[in-house]
Amino acid sequence: VSVTGNRSTLYETGEKGEIINHYIVKITNRSHLTDNISLVCPDGIEFNTRTPRFPLKLKSGETQKIYLSLIHSAKQLSPGPNRIELQLNSQIDPENRIREPVVFFMPETIRIPQ
C-alpha cells in the first residue's frame, strides 16, 4: 500500500464547511488468492472514491490506483497538518490489517457557508 497526498491543493472546503483532502492510493494484492479489501477511516472522517469503489476486489498480484477524498466535518483536528491512520482490511485473512499513516491538512479557521 502506498498513499500519496494530492498537494496541488492542500485542502478544499465543501458546501457545508467540511474540509476535504485528496490522495492517490495504490494497493497491491501480494497474496496468491483473490481478495476483497475494505477501508476504515478514523472517527469523524468519511471517505469518497472515484471508481473503483470499496470493497475492492483484487486478483493475486493485481495493483489498483484509487483516487481517495477524505472528508472531515468535526472540529477535533488541529489547524495545520494532522497525522491520521487509514486501515485496510483483508476479507480472506481478517487478521491482515494494514495501517497506513497519512497527513490530513486543516485550515486555521473553518468557514461554514451561510
Backbone as ProteinMPNN parsed JSONL, in Angstrom:
{"seq_chain_A": "VSVTGNRSTLYETGEKGEIINHYIVKITNRSHLTDNISLVCPDGIEFNTRTPRFPLKLKSGETQKIYLSLIHSAKQLSPGPNRIELQLNSQIDPENRIREPVVFFMPETIRIPQ", "coords_chain_A": {"N_chain_A": [[0.844, -1.174, 0.0], [0.562, 2.172, -0.846], [0.252, 5.575, -0.076], [-0.306, 8.687, -1.384], [-0.414, 12.1, -0.981], [-2.436, 14.417, -2.74], [-1.149, 17.24, -3.492], [-1.584, 19.557, -4.957], [-3.52, 21.19, -4.14], [-3.798, 21.924, -0.802], [-6.044, 21.507, 0.802], [-9.621, 21.484, 0.456], [-12.697, 23.289, 0.799], [-15.866, 22.05, 1.47], [-19.381, 22.206, 0.461], [-20.874, 22.383, 2.837], [-19.105, 23.328, 4.661], [-17.296, 21.4, 5.355], [-14.006, 19.922, 5.489], [-11.862, 18.87, 2.944], [-9.488, 16.55, 1.848], [-7.308, 15.287, -0.673], [-6.112, 12.209, -2.058], [-3.903, 9.777, -3.571], [-4.117, 6.386, -3.746], [-2.341, 3.42, -3.878], [-2.805, 0.044, -4.159], [-1.64, -3.196, -3.767], [-2.227, -6.604, -4.261], [-0.55, -8.988, -2.759], [-0.846, -11.6, -2.164], [-1.594, -15.084, -2.893], [-4.172, -15.427, -3.566], [-7.409, -14.272, -4.684], [-8.739, -11.313, -3.306], [-10.92, -9.328, -1.239], [-10.769, -6.036, -0.366], [-11.276, -3.801, 2.272], [-11.842, -0.439, 3.462], [-11.168, 1.473, 6.338], [-11.792, 4.374, 8.135], [-10.64, 6.834, 10.568], [-12.699, 7.867, 13.41], [-15.032, 10.453, 12.732], [-14.118, 11.047, 10.23], [-14.916, 10.725, 6.893], [-15.002, 8.944, 3.741], [-14.61, 9.174, 0.177], [-14.595, 7.829, -3.075], [-13.486, 7.89, -6.475], [-14.197, 5.652, -9.182], [-12.229, 2.67, -8.843], [-14.519, 1.303, -6.363], [-14.796, 0.734, -2.796], [-15.859, -2.287, -1.076], [-12.796, -3.419, -2.443], [-12.04, -5.521, -5.047], [-9.357, -7.561, -5.604], [-7.272, -9.378, -7.718], [-4.79, -11.998, -7.411], [-1.597, -10.61, -7.256], [-2.439, -8.296, -8.505], [-2.608, -4.731, -8.993], [-4.162, -1.762, -7.951], [-5.054, 1.627, -8.563], [-6.367, 4.181, -6.663], [-8.361, 7.037, -6.42], [-8.766, 8.957, -3.744], [-10.827, 10.732, -1.523], [-10.739, 12.307, 1.549], [-12.956, 13.312, 4.038], [-13.708, 15.678, 6.412], [-15.737, 16.734, 8.965], [-16.022, 17.346, 11.598], [-14.636, 19.121, 14.47], [-12.362, 18.275, 15.798], [-9.717, 18.055, 14.98], [-6.507, 19.625, 14.829], [-5.467, 22.908, 13.633], [-3.512, 23.018, 10.614], [-1.09, 20.438, 9.714], [-2.223, 17.132, 10.379], [-1.727, 13.944, 11.754], [-3.22, 11.039, 10.73], [-4.695, 7.74, 10.657], [-5.262, 5.342, 8.229], [-7.035, 2.306, 7.72], [-6.7, -0.753, 6.143], [-8.446, -3.631, 5.368], [-8.345, -7.165, 4.977], [-10.468, -9.499, 3.41], [-10.175, -12.282, 3.133], [-8.27, -12.895, 5.011], [-8.83, -11.973, 7.979], [-7.16, -11.172, 10.054], [-5.201, -9.806, 8.826], [-4.471, -6.714, 8.731], [-3.787, -3.626, 7.459], [-2.256, -0.756, 8.48], [-2.062, 2.519, 7.604], [-0.35, 5.473, 7.814], [-1.369, 8.838, 7.232], [-1.236, 12.298, 6.234], [-3.415, 14.803, 7.189], [-4.598, 17.869, 6.238], [-5.666, 20.766, 7.921], [-7.382, 23.905, 7.882], [-6.553, 27.151, 9.35], [-8.833, 28.488, 10.285], [-12.247, 27.522, 10.141], [-14.629, 28.032, 7.757], [-18.005, 28.166, 7.648], [-20.404, 27.916, 5.212], [-23.122, 30.172, 4.683]], "CA_chain_A": [[0.0, 0.0, 0.0], [1.213, 3.471, -0.769], [-0.701, 6.682, -0.098], [0.341, 9.94, -1.736], [-1.336, 13.232, -0.951], [-2.505, 15.287, -3.91], [-0.853, 18.521, -2.861], [-1.797, 20.726, -5.793], [-4.312, 21.974, -3.197], [-3.659, 21.257, 0.494], [-7.384, 21.093, 1.212], [-10.691, 22.32, -0.086], [-13.853, 23.387, 1.679], [-17.091, 21.579, 0.836], [-20.564, 23.066, 0.507], [-21.365, 22.532, 4.217], [-17.998, 23.734, 5.514], [-16.401, 20.287, 5.649], [-12.676, 20.036, 4.916], [-11.615, 17.715, 2.084], [-8.118, 16.328, 1.382], [-7.301, 14.297, -1.741], [-4.976, 11.298, -2.039], [-3.836, 8.668, -4.518], [-3.779, 5.165, -3.008], [-2.014, 2.262, -4.708], [-2.916, -1.175, -3.369], [-1.239, -4.405, -4.482], [-2.525, -7.868, -3.601], [0.647, -9.821, -2.858], [-1.159, -12.983, -1.796], [-1.842, -15.969, -4.026], [-5.618, -15.56, -3.682], [-8.198, -13.066, -4.909], [-9.167, -10.795, -2.006], [-11.712, -8.104, -1.172], [-10.135, -5.136, 0.593], [-12.148, -2.716, 2.736], [-11.15, 0.717, 4.033], [-11.751, 2.012, 7.564], [-11.223, 5.675, 8.496], [-10.856, 7.2, 11.974], [-13.961, 8.541, 13.73], [-15.144, 11.846, 12.301], [-13.635, 11.197, 8.856], [-15.589, 9.897, 5.897], [-14.233, 8.902, 2.505], [-15.299, 9.054, -1.09], [-13.662, 7.461, -4.125], [-13.934, 7.679, -7.843], [-14.075, 4.215, -9.4], [-13.081, 1.631, -8.27], [-15.069, 1.56, -5.036], [-14.556, -0.276, -1.758], [-14.677, -3.131, -1.002], [-12.049, -3.511, -3.68], [-11.686, -6.9, -5.372], [-8.049, -7.632, -6.252], [-6.745, -10.706, -8.034], [-3.417, -12.211, -6.98], [-0.612, -9.821, -7.993], [-3.045, -7.105, -9.135], [-2.455, -3.425, -8.355], [-5.185, -0.763, -8.315], [-4.844, 3.007, -8.132], [-7.649, 4.736, -6.244], [-8.37, 8.457, -6.068], [-9.487, 8.963, -2.482], [-11.065, 12.005, -0.833], [-11.106, 12.2, 2.954], [-13.847, 14.422, 4.345], [-13.747, 15.864, 7.861], [-16.703, 17.79, 9.294], [-15.931, 17.664, 13.026], [-13.614, 20.127, 14.745], [-11.402, 17.76, 16.757], [-8.351, 18.127, 14.48], [-5.838, 20.92, 15.0], [-5.084, 23.583, 12.387], [-2.246, 22.554, 10.067], [-1.04, 19.008, 9.4], [-2.629, 16.157, 11.41], [-1.459, 12.558, 11.372], [-4.323, 10.105, 10.963], [-4.346, 6.408, 10.196], [-6.242, 4.584, 7.471], [-6.875, 0.87, 7.911], [-7.167, -1.602, 5.049], [-8.72, -4.968, 5.892], [-8.459, -8.266, 4.036], [-11.61, -10.363, 3.687], [-9.772, -13.687, 3.26], [-7.459, -13.033, 6.223], [-9.253, -10.861, 8.836], [-6.05, -10.729, 10.907], [-4.323, -8.991, 7.997], [-4.915, -5.315, 8.718], [-2.689, -2.709, 7.159], [-2.475, 0.6, 8.972], [-1.246, 3.427, 6.795], [-0.462, 6.86, 8.274], [-1.46, 9.902, 6.229], [-1.326, 13.65, 6.799], [-4.651, 15.497, 6.83], [-4.404, 19.3, 6.498], [-6.811, 21.567, 8.355], [-7.098, 25.348, 7.843], [-6.517, 27.849, 10.645], [-10.223, 28.708, 10.659], [-13.209, 26.842, 9.28], [-15.732, 28.907, 7.372], [-19.211, 27.42, 7.292], [-21.228, 28.74, 4.35], [-24.443, 30.574, 5.178]], "C_chain_A": [[0.887, 1.235, 0.0], [0.14, 4.546, -0.898], [0.085, 7.958, -0.346], [-0.703, 11.044, -1.702], [-1.276, 13.998, -2.256], [-2.345, 16.705, -3.387], [-0.894, 19.711, -3.811], [-2.675, 21.714, -5.024], [-4.223, 21.247, -1.862], [-4.989, 20.708, 0.98], [-8.379, 21.933, 0.442], [-11.847, 22.304, 0.901], [-15.096, 22.984, 0.905], [-18.239, 22.549, 1.028], [-21.063, 23.331, 1.919], [-20.255, 22.907, 5.189], [-17.047, 22.611, 5.866], [-15.068, 20.488, 4.924], [-12.368, 18.736, 4.175], [-10.142, 17.707, 1.67], [-8.174, 15.207, 0.356], [-6.0, 13.503, -1.743], [-5.056, 10.334, -3.221], [-3.344, 7.466, -3.718], [-3.492, 4.062, -4.018], [-1.991, 1.038, -3.806], [-2.542, -2.357, -4.265], [-1.591, -5.622, -3.647], [-1.33, -8.792, -3.806], [0.392, -11.261, -2.425], [-1.379, -13.802, -3.069], [-3.332, -16.16, -4.288], [-6.253, -14.224, -4.037], [-8.75, -12.62, -3.559], [-10.052, -9.572, -2.199], [-11.135, -7.266, -0.043], [-11.134, -4.049, 0.964], [-11.295, -1.634, 3.385], [-11.906, 1.198, 5.255], [-11.016, 3.314, 7.88], [-11.446, 5.937, 9.98], [-12.216, 7.869, 12.17], [-13.919, 9.993, 13.271], [-14.667, 12.083, 10.877], [-14.37, 10.204, 7.964], [-14.702, 9.851, 4.654], [-15.15, 8.769, 1.308], [-14.239, 8.684, -2.124], [-14.321, 7.616, -5.476], [-13.789, 6.183, -8.058], [-12.601, 3.824, -9.318], [-13.51, 1.983, -6.848], [-14.699, 0.438, -4.079], [-15.854, -0.992, -1.445], [-14.099, -3.349, -2.395], [-11.633, -4.95, -3.919], [-10.386, -6.895, -6.164], [-7.655, -9.076, -6.492], [-5.31, -10.797, -7.506], [-2.46, -11.417, -7.869], [-1.149, -8.539, -8.609], [-2.794, -5.859, -8.298], [-3.555, -2.506, -8.865], [-4.762, 0.598, -7.783], [-6.208, 3.61, -7.849], [-7.465, 6.217, -5.921], [-9.325, 8.61, -4.892], [-9.626, 10.38, -1.955], [-11.449, 11.696, 0.595], [-11.826, 13.469, 3.345], [-14.0, 14.507, 5.857], [-14.691, 17.019, 8.185], [-16.672, 18.155, 10.775], [-14.796, 18.661, 13.237], [-12.538, 19.616, 15.692], [-9.961, 17.787, 16.264], [-7.809, 19.536, 14.638], [-5.587, 21.576, 13.648], [-3.713, 23.093, 11.929], [-2.276, 21.063, 9.796], [-1.412, 18.152, 10.609], [-2.298, 14.773, 10.902], [-2.674, 11.711, 11.739], [-3.923, 8.76, 10.366], [-5.517, 5.778, 9.454], [-5.981, 3.107, 7.735], [-7.48, 0.134, 6.73], [-7.284, -3.018, 5.581], [-8.89, -5.964, 4.754], [-9.676, -9.111, 4.406], [-11.171, -11.814, 3.886], [-8.912, -13.935, 4.497], [-7.778, -11.865, 7.145], [-8.163, -10.353, 9.776], [-5.097, -9.809, 10.147], [-4.912, -7.591, 7.87], [-3.699, -4.438, 8.468], [-3.091, -1.332, 7.649], [-1.501, 1.519, 8.25], [-1.429, 4.857, 7.298], [-0.533, 7.826, 7.095], [-1.52, 11.233, 6.966], [-2.586, 14.298, 6.258], [-4.476, 16.957, 7.216], [-5.724, 19.968, 6.861], [-6.429, 23.044, 8.262], [-7.061, 25.931, 9.255], [-7.925, 28.101, 11.167], [-11.116, 27.978, 9.664], [-14.36, 27.79, 9.015], [-16.915, 28.047, 6.942], [-20.097, 28.323, 6.452], [-22.603, 29.012, 4.956], [-25.53, 30.041, 4.295]], "O_chain_A": [[1.849, 1.32, 0.763], [-0.765, 4.44, -1.726], [1.024, 8.274, 0.385], [-1.757, 10.929, -2.328], [-0.199, 14.207, -2.815], [-3.302, 17.301, -2.894], [-0.314, 20.757, -3.521], [-2.586, 22.924, -5.229], [-4.544, 20.06, -1.794], [-5.063, 19.596, 1.502], [-8.031, 22.957, -0.147], [-11.954, 21.405, 1.735], [-15.357, 23.503, -0.18], [-18.091, 23.585, 1.676], [-21.622, 24.396, 2.181], [-20.436, 22.818, 6.403], [-16.084, 22.83, 6.6], [-15.009, 21.14, 3.881], [-12.581, 17.644, 4.7], [-9.612, 18.715, 1.204], [-8.979, 14.283, 0.482], [-4.928, 14.041, -1.469], [-6.124, 10.106, -3.79], [-2.286, 7.518, -3.09], [-4.302, 3.8, -4.907], [-1.258, 0.993, -2.818], [-3.057, -2.499, -5.374], [-1.288, -5.667, -2.454], [-1.124, -9.315, -4.901], [1.329, -12.054, -2.331], [-1.351, -13.268, -4.178], [-3.715, -16.965, -5.138], [-5.703, -13.167, -3.728], [-9.181, -13.45, -2.758], [-9.943, -8.868, -3.202], [-11.026, -7.726, 1.093], [-11.761, -3.446, 0.093], [-10.165, -1.886, 3.805], [-13.13, 1.32, 5.228], [-9.786, 3.359, 7.894], [-12.332, 5.34, 10.59], [-12.811, 8.374, 11.218], [-12.901, 10.672, 13.404], [-14.792, 13.193, 10.361], [-14.432, 9.008, 8.25], [-13.758, 10.632, 4.533], [-16.292, 8.321, 1.408], [-13.11, 9.17, -2.058], [-15.538, 7.492, -5.615], [-13.288, 5.497, -7.166], [-11.766, 4.636, -9.716], [-12.925, 2.861, -6.213], [-14.337, -0.662, -4.496], [-16.905, -0.359, -1.536], [-14.826, -3.449, -3.384], [-10.946, -5.543, -3.087], [-10.304, -6.312, -7.245], [-7.699, -9.901, -5.578], [-4.696, -9.778, -7.19], [-2.506, -11.535, -9.094], [-0.38, -7.768, -9.183], [-2.768, -5.91, -7.068], [-3.847, -2.474, -10.06], [-4.19, 0.709, -6.699], [-7.104, 3.558, -8.692], [-6.52, 6.596, -5.228], [-10.534, 8.418, -5.027], [-8.659, 11.141, -1.94], [-12.371, 10.919, 0.842], [-11.376, 14.572, 3.031], [-14.374, 13.531, 6.506], [-14.478, 18.146, 7.739], [-17.24, 19.174, 11.167], [-14.081, 19.006, 12.296], [-11.858, 20.418, 16.332], [-9.05, 17.562, 17.061], [-8.555, 20.514, 14.588], [-5.502, 20.889, 12.63], [-2.852, 22.787, 12.755], [-3.35, 20.476, 9.661], [-0.968, 18.416, 11.726], [-2.561, 14.457, 9.742], [-3.098, 11.669, 12.894], [-2.925, 8.663, 9.652], [-6.626, 5.69, 9.982], [-4.838, 2.702, 7.948], [-8.631, 0.368, 6.362], [-6.343, -3.548, 6.172], [-9.486, -5.664, 3.72], [-9.893, -9.405, 5.581], [-11.739, -12.512, 4.726], [-8.834, -15.065, 4.979], [-7.075, -10.855, 7.11], [-8.236, -9.217, 10.247], [-4.281, -9.115, 10.753], [-5.748, -7.329, 7.004], [-2.706, -4.512, 9.191], [-4.141, -0.809, 7.276], [-0.286, 1.322, 8.282], [-2.53, 5.403, 7.223], [0.156, 7.65, 6.09], [-1.814, 11.289, 8.16], [-2.811, 14.346, 5.049], [-4.233, 17.264, 8.383], [-6.748, 19.768, 6.208], [-5.282, 23.403, 8.531], [-7.479, 25.291, 10.22], [-8.183, 27.945, 12.361], [-10.773, 27.838, 8.49], [-14.991, 28.29, 9.946], [-16.821, 27.288, 5.977], [-20.506, 29.388, 6.916], [-23.165, 28.169, 5.656], [-26.71, 30.278, 4.556]]}, "name": "protein", "num_of_chains": 1, "seq": "VSVTGNRSTLYETGEKGEIINHYIVKITNRSHLTDNISLVCPDGIEFNTRTPRFPLKLKSGETQKIYLSLIHSAKQLSPGPNRIELQLNSQIDPENRIREPVVFFMPETIRIPQ"}
